[in-house]
Amino acid sequence: MKGTIISLFVIIIFNIGFKAQLDPVKFKLEKNTFKYSLNSGIYKSRLSGASAKENSFKNISFFAQVYFPFKRSLDVPENFNKSEGDSTYYERLFSISPMAVFHFTEKGGNAVGMGQEMSFKIAKKIFLKSQIAVVWVESNIQKNDGLQSGLNFHHYWHLASYINSNTYLSLGYNHISNGKIFSREVGALFDMIVIGLSHRMSRK
């Protein structure tokens, strides 16, 4: 009996504390200013026939992203009073942004396509971001850079830290493959360790 009373007490206290932490949120479509991202890093090919160098992170690749001028955002209502022109504004608690990506390697392989980025706030200036895009890849089969011509997925997971209200640095991991969805045959098998810089144009 005593144990049952204690259990009920713990459950009641937990529920009260949990409910006290809940805040109302608002989901909104927002127009945003021009934003781009420039990224570089080292990659390796996981395709068969890759040399020891090609199969190690000793190769250079680059990709750039351009964000569309709108996004879906979720945040507490009072935070929507802050906009991109506010020096204390960084991003929303959660947002989904469409974007275009262009990727190329030092061997000439390249990819271009569109996708979306999900952004999660984990601290005032720090965000966890996940991107997925569908890209068309062009690659020379005589040069093994992990890319193969055809449709592939372009995945990019990264941690972003703002250095001011419009600019952030990022560190992440990029993977390109077809997931055997666009074709039963293995497509690209490309892994990249990435550092990047993203900048949002200031509102006038």
Disulfide bonds with the S-S distance in Angstrom:
none
